[in-house]
């Protein structure tokens, strides 16, 4: 799909960020794509789980790493990024092992 079509699809789906502000993902993608024209873009998946006792993100990565990877690839395509980062808590050893395995699989 064309990157603009991906962003339009995300907008129609009503996808929102998982953070407290719940910002529109399509709006963030469109802004990043616009800014990328002036320099470059990166995708950052924040799976740090800063709240004590709330391992939601690391569990998601450990159990569904291929879906997380696919989502990051789709986001990178939509915004024009060539680099993506997965940010994990140092104690998220199971998630890190899953992510390392996915990164090595091509």
Backbone as XML, in Angstrom:
<?xml version="1.0"?>
<chain id="A" units="angstrom">
  <residue number="1" name="UNK">
    <atom name="N" x="0.837" y="-1.195" z="0.000"/>
    <atom name="CA" x="0.000" y="0.000" z="0.000"/>
    <atom name="C" x="0.875" y="1.250" z="0.000"/>
  </residue>
  <residue number="2" name="UNK">
    <atom name="N" x="0.356" y="2.264" z="-0.575"/>
    <atom name="CA" x="0.993" y="3.570" z="-0.530"/>
    <atom name="C" x="0.981" y="4.063" z="0.915"/>
  </residue>
  <residue number="3" name="UNK">
    <atom name="N" x="2.047" y="4.733" z="1.373"/>
    <atom name="CA" x="2.080" y="5.219" z="2.754"/>
    <atom name="C" x="0.877" y="6.083" z="3.138"/>
  </residue>
  <residue number="4" name="UNK">
    <atom name="N" x="0.413" y="6.933" z="2.235"/>
    <atom name="CA" x="-0.760" y="7.757" z="2.549"/>
    <atom name="C" x="-2.010" y="6.901" z="2.728"/>
  </residue>
  <residue number="5" name="UNK">
    <atom name="N" x="-2.100" y="5.815" z="1.971"/>
    <atom name="CA" x="-3.235" y="4.892" z="2.121"/>
    <atom name="C" x="-3.181" y="4.167" z="3.464"/>
  </residue>
  <residue number="6" name="UNK">
    <atom name="N" x="-1.975" y="3.831" z="3.907"/>
    <atom name="CA" x="-1.816" y="3.185" z="5.216"/>
    <atom name="C" x="-2.293" y="4.128" z="6.314"/>
  </residue>
  <residue number="7" name="UNK">
    <atom name="N" x="-1.874" y="5.381" z="6.239"/>
    <atom name="CA" x="-2.273" y="6.366" z="7.247"/>
    <atom name="C" x="-3.785" y="6.568" z="7.225"/>
  </residue>
  <residue number="8" name="UNK">
    <atom name="N" x="-4.381" y="6.616" z="6.033"/>
    <atom name="CA" x="-5.837" y="6.767" z="5.926"/>
    <atom name="C" x="-6.553" y="5.563" z="6.533"/>
  </residue>
  <residue number="9" name="UNK">
    <atom name="N" x="-6.019" y="4.372" z="6.326"/>
    <atom name="CA" x="-6.611" y="3.164" z="6.900"/>
    <atom name="C" x="-6.533" y="3.187" z="8.429"/>
  </residue>
  <residue number="10" name="UNK">
    <atom name="N" x="-5.404" y="3.620" z="8.948"/>
    <atom name="CA" x="-5.243" y="3.735" z="10.400"/>
    <atom name="C" x="-6.226" y="4.769" z="10.962"/>
  </residue>
  <residue number="11" name="UNK">
    <atom name="N" x="-6.421" y="5.846" z="10.222"/>
    <atom name="CA" x="-7.379" y="6.867" z="10.653"/>
    <atom name="C" x="-8.806" y="6.309" z="10.678"/>
  </residue>
  <residue number="12" name="UNK">
    <atom name="N" x="-9.189" y="5.607" z="9.621"/>
    <atom name="CA" x="-10.538" y="5.017" z="9.577"/>
    <atom name="C" x="-10.750" y="4.003" z="10.700"/>
  </residue>
  <residue number="13" name="UNK">
    <atom name="N" x="-9.682" y="3.308" z="11.070"/>
    <atom name="CA" x="-9.775" y="2.311" z="12.143"/>
    <atom name="C" x="-9.896" y="2.967" z="13.517"/>
  </residue>
  <residue number="14" name="UNK">
    <atom name="N" x="-9.561" y="4.254" z="13.605"/>
    <atom name="CA" x="-9.660" y="4.954" z="14.884"/>
    <atom name="C" x="-8.585" y="4.544" z="15.878"/>
  </residue>
  <residue number="15" name="UNK">
    <atom name="N" x="-7.459" y="4.046" z="15.383"/>
    <atom name="CA" x="-6.382" y="3.590" z="16.255"/>
    <atom name="C" x="-5.811" y="4.756" z="17.049"/>
  </residue>
  <residue number="16" name="UNK">
    <atom name="N" x="-5.612" y="4.513" z="18.347"/>
    <atom name="CA" x="-5.083" y="5.542" z="19.239"/>
    <atom name="C" x="-3.901" y="4.977" z="20.016"/>
  </residue>
  <residue number="17" name="UNK">
    <atom name="N" x="-3.061" y="5.880" z="20.479"/>
    <atom name="CA" x="-1.917" y="5.477" z="21.284"/>
    <atom name="C" x="-2.353" y="4.843" z="22.594"/>
  </residue>
  <residue number="18" name="UNK">
    <atom name="N" x="-1.480" y="4.041" z="23.154"/>
    <atom name="CA" x="-1.783" y="3.341" z="24.390"/>
    <atom name="C" x="-1.470" y="4.178" z="25.616"/>
  </residue>
  <residue number="19" name="UNK">
    <atom name="N" x="-0.840" y="5.307" z="25.447"/>
    <atom name="CA" x="-0.510" y="6.172" z="26.577"/>
    <atom name="C" x="-1.736" y="6.879" z="27.118"/>
  </residue>
  <residue number="20" name="UNK">
    <atom name="N" x="-1.547" y="7.598" z="28.180"/>
    <atom name="CA" x="-2.654" y="8.277" z="28.843"/>
    <atom name="C" x="-3.368" y="9.297" z="27.983"/>
  </residue>
  <residue number="21" name="UNK">
    <atom name="N" x="-2.688" y="9.908" z="27.032"/>
    <atom name="CA" x="-3.319" y="10.937" z="26.205"/>
    <atom name="C" x="-4.191" y="10.335" z="25.110"/>
  </residue>
  <residue number="22" name="UNK">
    <atom name="N" x="-3.924" y="9.118" z="24.704"/>
    <atom name="CA" x="-4.724" y="8.451" z="23.679"/>
    <atom name="C" x="-4.768" y="9.197" z="22.357"/>
  </residue>
  <residue number="23" name="UNK">
    <atom name="N" x="-3.641" y="9.755" z="21.952"/>
    <atom name="CA" x="-3.583" y="10.527" z="20.715"/>
    <atom name="C" x="-3.857" y="9.648" z="19.493"/>
  </residue>
  <residue number="24" name="UNK">
    <atom name="N" x="-4.400" y="10.241" z="18.457"/>
    <atom name="CA" x="-4.666" y="9.558" z="17.201"/>
    <atom name="C" x="-3.356" y="9.084" z="16.575"/>
  </residue>
  <residue number="25" name="UNK">
    <atom name="N" x="-3.254" y="7.797" z="16.311"/>
    <atom name="CA" x="-2.056" y="7.242" z="15.690"/>
    <atom name="C" x="-1.879" y="7.789" z="14.280"/>
  </residue>
  <residue number="26" name="UNK">
    <atom name="N" x="-2.967" y="7.936" z="13.548"/>
    <atom name="CA" x="-2.883" y="8.468" z="12.181"/>
    <atom name="C" x="-2.353" y="9.895" z="12.188"/>
  </residue>
  <residue number="27" name="UNK">
    <atom name="N" x="-2.788" y="10.691" z="13.143"/>
    <atom name="CA" x="-2.311" y="12.074" z="13.243"/>
    <atom name="C" x="-0.809" y="12.097" z="13.509"/>
  </residue>
  <residue number="28" name="UNK">
    <atom name="N" x="-0.345" y="11.235" z="14.407"/>
    <atom name="CA" x="1.086" y="11.172" z="14.708"/>
    <atom name="C" x="1.868" y="10.672" z="13.492"/>
  </residue>
  <residue number="29" name="UNK">
    <atom name="N" x="1.314" y="9.692" z="12.777"/>
    <atom name="CA" x="1.991" y="9.184" z="11.580"/>
    <atom name="C" x="2.101" y="10.261" z="10.504"/>
  </residue>
  <residue number="30" name="UNK">
    <atom name="N" x="1.021" y="10.977" z="10.284"/>
    <atom name="CA" x="1.015" y="12.022" z="9.255"/>
    <atom name="C" x="2.014" y="13.122" z="9.594"/>
  </residue>
  <residue number="31" name="UNK">
    <atom name="N" x="2.065" y="13.518" z="10.857"/>
    <atom name="CA" x="3.007" y="14.561" z="11.271"/>
    <atom name="C" x="4.447" y="14.087" z="11.115"/>
  </residue>
  <residue number="32" name="UNK">
    <atom name="N" x="4.699" y="12.851" z="11.466"/>
    <atom name="CA" x="6.048" y="12.296" z="11.325"/>
    <atom name="C" x="6.445" y="12.204" z="9.859"/>
  </residue>
  <residue number="33" name="UNK">
    <atom name="N" x="5.516" y="11.775" z="9.020"/>
    <atom name="CA" x="5.795" y="11.680" z="7.577"/>
    <atom name="C" x="6.126" y="13.052" z="7.005"/>
  </residue>
  <residue number="34" name="UNK">
    <atom name="N" x="5.375" y="14.076" z="7.407"/>
    <atom name="CA" x="5.637" y="15.440" z="6.941"/>
    <atom name="C" x="7.016" y="15.905" z="7.382"/>
  </residue>
  <residue number="35" name="UNK">
    <atom name="N" x="7.344" y="15.660" z="8.652"/>
    <atom name="CA" x="8.645" y="16.078" z="9.182"/>
    <atom name="C" x="9.788" y="15.270" z="8.575"/>
  </residue>
  <residue number="36" name="UNK">
    <atom name="N" x="9.528" y="14.033" z="8.181"/>
    <atom name="CA" x="10.575" y="13.184" z="7.605"/>
    <atom name="C" x="11.099" y="13.748" z="6.293"/>
  </residue>
  <residue number="37" name="UNK">
    <atom name="N" x="10.281" y="14.505" z="5.604"/>
    <atom name="CA" x="10.710" y="15.104" z="4.348"/>
    <atom name="C" x="11.868" y="16.066" z="4.572"/>
  </residue>
  <residue number="38" name="UNK">
    <atom name="N" x="12.029" y="16.570" z="5.785"/>
    <atom name="CA" x="13.102" y="17.510" z="6.102"/>
    <atom name="C" x="14.319" y="16.840" z="6.714"/>
  </residue>
  <residue number="39" name="UNK">
    <atom name="N" x="14.322" y="15.568" z="6.867"/>
    <atom name="CA" x="15.477" y="14.962" z="7.512"/>
    <atom name="C" x="15.383" y="13.476" z="7.720"/>
  </residue>
  <residue number="40" name="UNK">
    <atom name="N" x="14.475" y="12.884" z="8.122"/>
    <atom name="CA" x="14.483" y="11.456" z="8.391"/>
    <atom name="C" x="13.540" y="11.171" z="9.529"/>
  </residue>
  <residue number="41" name="UNK">
    <atom name="N" x="13.146" y="9.942" z="9.610"/>
    <atom name="CA" x="12.191" y="9.555" z="10.638"/>
    <atom name="C" x="12.623" y="8.243" z="11.256"/>
  </residue>
  <residue number="42" name="UNK">
    <atom name="N" x="12.188" y="8.032" z="12.468"/>
    <atom name="CA" x="12.424" y="6.807" z="13.199"/>
    <atom name="C" x="11.108" y="6.348" z="13.803"/>
  </residue>
  <residue number="43" name="UNK">
    <atom name="N" x="10.972" y="5.050" z="13.970"/>
    <atom name="CA" x="9.841" y="4.497" z="14.701"/>
    <atom name="C" x="10.384" y="3.995" z="16.029"/>
  </residue>
  <residue number="44" name="UNK">
    <atom name="N" x="9.719" y="4.355" z="17.114"/>
    <atom name="CA" x="10.098" y="3.887" z="18.443"/>
    <atom name="C" x="8.879" y="3.234" z="19.071"/>
  </residue>
  <residue number="45" name="UNK">
    <atom name="N" x="9.004" y="1.958" z="19.388"/>
    <atom name="CA" x="7.954" y="1.253" z="20.115"/>
    <atom name="C" x="8.367" y="1.236" z="21.576"/>
  </residue>
  <residue number="46" name="UNK">
    <atom name="N" x="7.642" y="1.954" z="22.396"/>
    <atom name="CA" x="7.970" y="2.071" z="23.811"/>
    <atom name="C" x="7.313" y="0.935" z="24.586"/>
  </residue>
  <residue number="47" name="UNK">
    <atom name="N" x="8.094" y="-0.070" z="24.919"/>
    <atom name="CA" x="7.607" y="-1.201" z="25.705"/>
    <atom name="C" x="8.323" y="-1.235" z="27.052"/>
  </residue>
  <residue number="48" name="UNK">
    <atom name="N" x="8.636" y="-0.068" z="27.580"/>
    <atom name="CA" x="9.438" y="0.035" z="28.803"/>
    <atom name="C" x="8.687" y="-0.408" z="30.054"/>
  </residue>
  <residue number="49" name="UNK">
    <atom name="N" x="7.383" y="-0.208" z="30.118"/>
    <atom name="CA" x="6.606" y="-0.557" z="31.319"/>
    <atom name="C" x="7.161" y="0.133" z="32.559"/>
  </residue>
  <residue number="50" name="UNK">
    <atom name="N" x="7.069" y="1.444" z="32.589"/>
    <atom name="CA" x="7.578" y="2.207" z="33.718"/>
    <atom name="C" x="6.759" y="2.081" z="34.988"/>
  </residue>
  <residue number="51" name="UNK">
    <atom name="N" x="5.492" y="1.669" z="34.887"/>
    <atom name="CA" x="4.665" y="1.521" z="36.079"/>
    <atom name="C" x="5.045" y="0.246" z="36.818"/>
  </residue>
  <residue number="52" name="UNK">
    <atom name="N" x="5.375" y="0.363" z="38.100"/>
    <atom name="CA" x="5.758" y="-0.832" z="38.868"/>
    <atom name="C" x="4.627" y="-1.863" z="38.877"/>
  </residue>
  <residue number="53" name="UNK">
    <atom name="N" x="4.982" y="-3.095" z="38.661"/>
    <atom name="CA" x="4.011" y="-4.178" z="38.719"/>
    <atom name="C" x="3.082" y="-4.269" z="37.524"/>
  </residue>
  <residue number="54" name="UNK">
    <atom name="N" x="3.375" y="-3.531" z="36.458"/>
    <atom name="CA" x="2.515" y="-3.560" z="35.278"/>
    <atom name="C" x="3.328" y="-3.963" z="34.054"/>
  </residue>
  <residue number="55" name="UNK">
    <atom name="N" x="3.517" y="-5.262" z="33.850"/>
    <atom name="CA" x="4.349" y="-5.726" z="32.732"/>
    <atom name="C" x="3.573" y="-5.910" z="31.433"/>
  </residue>
  <residue number="56" name="UNK">
    <atom name="N" x="2.622" y="-5.052" z="31.151"/>
    <atom name="CA" x="1.757" y="-5.212" z="29.986"/>
    <atom name="C" x="2.537" y="-5.234" z="28.674"/>
  </residue>
  <residue number="57" name="UNK">
    <atom name="N" x="3.373" y="-4.248" z="28.448"/>
    <atom name="CA" x="4.089" y="-4.152" z="27.168"/>
    <atom name="C" x="5.082" y="-5.287" z="26.990"/>
  </residue>
  <residue number="58" name="UNK">
    <atom name="N" x="5.812" y="-5.589" z="28.028"/>
    <atom name="CA" x="6.803" y="-6.664" z="27.882"/>
    <atom name="C" x="6.125" y="-8.016" z="27.647"/>
  </residue>
  <residue number="59" name="UNK">
    <atom name="N" x="4.945" y="-8.198" z="28.235"/>
    <atom name="CA" x="4.186" y="-9.426" z="27.995"/>
    <atom name="C" x="3.729" y="-9.479" z="26.542"/>
  </residue>
  <residue number="60" name="UNK">
    <atom name="N" x="3.264" y="-8.359" z="26.028"/>
    <atom name="CA" x="2.842" y="-8.283" z="24.633"/>
    <atom name="C" x="3.996" y="-8.651" z="23.705"/>
  </residue>
  <residue number="61" name="UNK">
    <atom name="N" x="5.164" y="-8.108" z="23.957"/>
    <atom name="CA" x="6.330" y="-8.397" z="23.117"/>
    <atom name="C" x="6.733" y="-9.863" z="23.254"/>
  </residue>
  <residue number="62" name="UNK">
    <atom name="N" x="6.773" y="-10.379" z="24.467"/>
    <atom name="CA" x="7.199" y="-11.763" z="24.685"/>
    <atom name="C" x="6.255" y="-12.755" z="24.009"/>
  </residue>
  <residue number="63" name="UNK">
    <atom name="N" x="4.957" y="-12.471" z="24.045"/>
    <atom name="CA" x="3.975" y="-13.432" z="23.526"/>
    <atom name="C" x="3.605" y="-13.208" z="22.059"/>
  </residue>
  <residue number="64" name="UNK">
    <atom name="N" x="3.809" y="-11.994" z="21.553"/>
    <atom name="CA" x="3.377" y="-11.665" z="20.186"/>
    <atom name="C" x="4.423" y="-10.845" z="19.440"/>
  </residue>
  <residue number="65" name="UNK">
    <atom name="N" x="5.664" y="-11.234" z="19.556"/>
    <atom name="CA" x="6.741" y="-10.419" z="19.003"/>
    <atom name="C" x="6.600" y="-10.220" z="17.493"/>
  </residue>
  <residue number="66" name="UNK">
    <atom name="N" x="6.099" y="-11.210" z="16.769"/>
    <atom name="CA" x="5.966" y="-11.046" z="15.323"/>
    <atom name="C" x="4.919" y="-9.988" z="14.979"/>
  </residue>
  <residue number="67" name="UNK">
    <atom name="N" x="3.855" y="-9.892" z="15.781"/>
    <atom name="CA" x="2.858" y="-8.848" z="15.544"/>
    <atom name="C" x="3.427" y="-7.467" z="15.860"/>
  </residue>
  <residue number="68" name="UNK">
    <atom name="N" x="4.204" y="-7.374" z="16.924"/>
    <atom name="CA" x="4.850" y="-6.099" z="17.261"/>
    <atom name="C" x="5.810" y="-5.704" z="16.144"/>
  </residue>
  <residue number="69" name="UNK">
    <atom name="N" x="6.575" y="-6.660" z="15.686"/>
    <atom name="CA" x="7.529" y="-6.405" z="14.596"/>
    <atom name="C" x="6.804" y="-5.959" z="13.329"/>
  </residue>
  <residue number="70" name="UNK">
    <atom name="N" x="5.705" y="-6.636" z="13.001"/>
    <atom name="CA" x="4.939" y="-6.270" z="11.805"/>
    <atom name="C" x="4.362" y="-4.860" z="11.949"/>
  </residue>
  <residue number="71" name="UNK">
    <atom name="N" x="3.845" y="-4.537" z="13.122"/>
    <atom name="CA" x="3.307" y="-3.196" z="13.356"/>
    <atom name="C" x="4.369" y="-2.126" z="13.209"/>
  </residue>
  <residue number="72" name="UNK">
    <atom name="N" x="5.562" y="-2.415" z="13.710"/>
    <atom name="CA" x="6.662" y="-1.461" z="13.575"/>
    <atom name="C" x="7.049" y="-1.292" z="12.110"/>
  </residue>
  <residue number="73" name="UNK">
    <atom name="N" x="7.041" y="-2.382" z="11.345"/>
    <atom name="CA" x="7.384" y="-2.307" z="9.914"/>
    <atom name="C" x="6.340" y="-1.504" z="9.148"/>
  </residue>
  <residue number="74" name="UNK">
    <atom name="N" x="5.076" y="-1.722" z="9.466"/>
    <atom name="CA" x="3.998" y="-0.972" z="8.808"/>
    <atom name="C" x="4.121" y="0.510" z="9.144"/>
  </residue>
  <residue number="75" name="UNK">
    <atom name="N" x="4.361" y="0.818" z="10.416"/>
    <atom name="CA" x="4.516" y="2.217" z="10.831"/>
    <atom name="C" x="5.719" y="2.855" z="10.134"/>
  </residue>
  <residue number="76" name="UNK">
    <atom name="N" x="6.817" y="2.128" z="10.049"/>
    <atom name="CA" x="8.012" y="2.664" z="9.386"/>
    <atom name="C" x="7.732" y="2.966" z="7.915"/>
  </residue>
  <residue number="77" name="UNK">
    <atom name="N" x="7.027" y="2.064" z="7.255"/>
    <atom name="CA" x="6.661" y="2.293" z="5.856"/>
    <atom name="C" x="5.780" y="3.537" z="5.724"/>
  </residue>
  <residue number="78" name="UNK">
    <atom name="N" x="4.816" y="3.668" z="6.627"/>
    <atom name="CA" x="3.865" y="4.783" z="6.545"/>
    <atom name="C" x="4.530" y="6.137" z="6.759"/>
  </residue>
  <residue number="79" name="UNK">
    <atom name="N" x="5.520" y="6.193" z="7.630"/>
    <atom name="CA" x="6.131" y="7.492" z="7.951"/>
    <atom name="C" x="7.428" y="7.747" z="7.188"/>
  </residue>
  <residue number="80" name="UNK">
    <atom name="N" x="7.906" y="6.749" z="6.455"/>
    <atom name="CA" x="9.140" y="6.935" z="5.702"/>
    <atom name="C" x="10.396" y="6.704" z="6.521"/>
  </residue>
  <residue number="81" name="UNK">
    <atom name="N" x="10.298" y="5.885" z="7.557"/>
    <atom name="CA" x="11.457" y="5.610" z="8.410"/>
    <atom name="C" x="12.215" y="4.394" z="7.899"/>
  </residue>
  <residue number="82" name="UNK">
    <atom name="N" x="13.520" y="4.457" z="8.018"/>
    <atom name="CA" x="14.348" y="3.309" z="7.667"/>
    <atom name="C" x="14.868" y="2.604" z="8.907"/>
  </residue>
  <residue number="83" name="UNK">
    <atom name="N" x="14.645" y="3.200" z="10.069"/>
    <atom name="CA" x="15.137" y="2.649" z="11.326"/>
    <atom name="C" x="14.016" y="2.616" z="12.350"/>
  </residue>
  <residue number="84" name="UNK">
    <atom name="N" x="13.958" y="1.512" z="13.096"/>
    <atom name="CA" x="12.960" y="1.376" z="14.164"/>
    <atom name="C" x="13.648" y="0.848" z="15.412"/>
  </residue>
  <residue number="85" name="UNK">
    <atom name="N" x="13.192" y="1.313" z="16.556"/>
    <atom name="CA" x="13.739" y="0.905" z="17.848"/>
    <atom name="C" x="12.630" y="0.336" z="18.718"/>
  </residue>
  <residue number="86" name="UNK">
    <atom name="N" x="12.964" y="-0.714" z="19.444"/>
    <atom name="CA" x="12.065" y="-1.278" z="20.442"/>
    <atom name="C" x="12.704" y="-1.007" z="21.798"/>
  </residue>
  <residue number="87" name="UNK">
    <atom name="N" x="12.029" y="-0.203" z="22.609"/>
    <atom name="CA" x="12.557" y="0.228" z="23.895"/>
    <atom name="C" x="11.982" y="-0.670" z="24.981"/>
  </residue>
  <residue number="88" name="UNK">
    <atom name="N" x="12.842" y="-1.444" z="25.646"/>
    <atom name="CA" x="12.421" y="-2.395" z="26.672"/>
    <atom name="C" x="13.054" y="-2.085" z="28.020"/>
  </residue>
  <residue number="89" name="UNK">
    <atom name="N" x="12.362" y="-2.452" z="29.067"/>
    <atom name="CA" x="12.886" y="-2.346" z="30.429"/>
    <atom name="C" x="14.042" y="-3.343" z="30.566"/>
  </residue>
  <residue number="90" name="UNK">
    <atom name="N" x="15.096" y="-2.991" z="31.298"/>
    <atom name="CA" x="16.225" y="-3.921" z="31.457"/>
    <atom name="C" x="15.830" y="-5.270" z="32.063"/>
  </residue>
  <residue number="91" name="UNK">
    <atom name="N" x="14.771" y="-5.284" z="32.855"/>
    <atom name="CA" x="14.349" y="-6.536" z="33.488"/>
    <atom name="C" x="13.427" y="-7.377" z="32.590"/>
  </residue>
  <residue number="92" name="UNK">
    <atom name="N" x="13.134" y="-6.907" z="31.406"/>
    <atom name="CA" x="12.227" y="-7.610" z="30.499"/>
    <atom name="C" x="12.999" y="-8.654" z="29.695"/>
  </residue>
  <residue number="93" name="UNK">
    <atom name="N" x="13.581" y="-9.622" z="30.391"/>
    <atom name="CA" x="14.470" y="-10.579" z="29.735"/>
    <atom name="C" x="13.738" y="-11.480" z="28.745"/>
  </residue>
  <residue number="94" name="UNK">
    <atom name="N" x="12.521" y="-11.911" z="29.060"/>
    <atom name="CA" x="11.769" y="-12.775" z="28.146"/>
    <atom name="C" x="11.402" y="-12.006" z="26.868"/>
  </residue>
  <residue number="95" name="UNK">
    <atom name="N" x="10.991" y="-10.762" z="27.034"/>
    <atom name="CA" x="10.646" y="-9.926" z="25.874"/>
    <atom name="C" x="11.892" y="-9.647" z="25.038"/>
  </residue>
  <residue number="96" name="UNK">
    <atom name="N" x="13.011" y="-9.394" z="25.711"/>
    <atom name="CA" x="14.260" y="-9.116" z="24.976"/>
    <atom name="C" x="14.690" y="-10.340" z="24.177"/>
  </residue>
  <residue number="97" name="UNK">
    <atom name="N" x="14.564" y="-11.525" z="24.763"/>
    <atom name="CA" x="14.931" y="-12.750" z="24.051"/>
    <atom name="C" x="14.029" y="-12.949" z="22.825"/>
  </residue>
  <residue number="98" name="UNK">
    <atom name="N" x="12.750" y="-12.696" z="22.980"/>
    <atom name="CA" x="11.815" y="-12.822" z="21.850"/>
    <atom name="C" x="12.156" y="-11.813" z="20.759"/>
  </residue>
  <residue number="99" name="UNK">
    <atom name="N" x="12.445" y="-10.568" z="21.160"/>
    <atom name="CA" x="12.766" y="-9.524" z="20.188"/>
    <atom name="C" x="14.085" y="-9.834" z="19.475"/>
  </residue>
  <residue number="100" name="UNK">
    <atom name="N" x="15.069" y="-10.309" z="20.215"/>
    <atom name="CA" x="16.346" y="-10.675" z="19.598"/>
    <atom name="C" x="16.147" y="-11.795" z="18.583"/>
  </residue>
  <residue number="101" name="UNK">
    <atom name="N" x="15.305" y="-12.768" z="18.925"/>
    <atom name="CA" x="15.029" y="-13.875" z="18.003"/>
    <atom name="C" x="14.324" y="-13.382" z="16.752"/>
  </residue>
  <residue number="102" name="UNK">
    <atom name="N" x="13.384" y="-12.473" z="16.909"/>
    <atom name="CA" x="12.652" y="-11.920" z="15.755"/>
    <atom name="C" x="13.583" y="-11.084" z="14.880"/>
  </residue>
  <residue number="103" name="UNK">
    <atom name="N" x="14.464" y="-10.331" z="15.508"/>
    <atom name="CA" x="15.394" y="-9.488" z="14.739"/>
    <atom name="C" x="16.332" y="-10.352" z="13.906"/>
  </residue>
  <residue number="104" name="UNK">
    <atom name="N" x="16.709" y="-11.499" z="14.429"/>
    <atom name="CA" x="17.612" y="-12.383" z="13.719"/>
    <atom name="C" x="16.933" y="-13.222" z="12.642"/>
  </residue>
  <residue number="105" name="UNK">
    <atom name="N" x="15.601" y="-13.152" z="12.593"/>
    <atom name="CA" x="14.883" y="-14.004" z="11.632"/>
    <atom name="C" x="14.632" y="-13.306" z="10.295"/>
  </residue>
  <residue number="106" name="UNK">
    <atom name="N" x="15.279" y="-12.184" z="10.102"/>
    <atom name="CA" x="15.137" y="-11.520" z="8.801"/>
    <atom name="C" x="14.203" y="-10.378" z="8.822"/>
  </residue>
</chain>
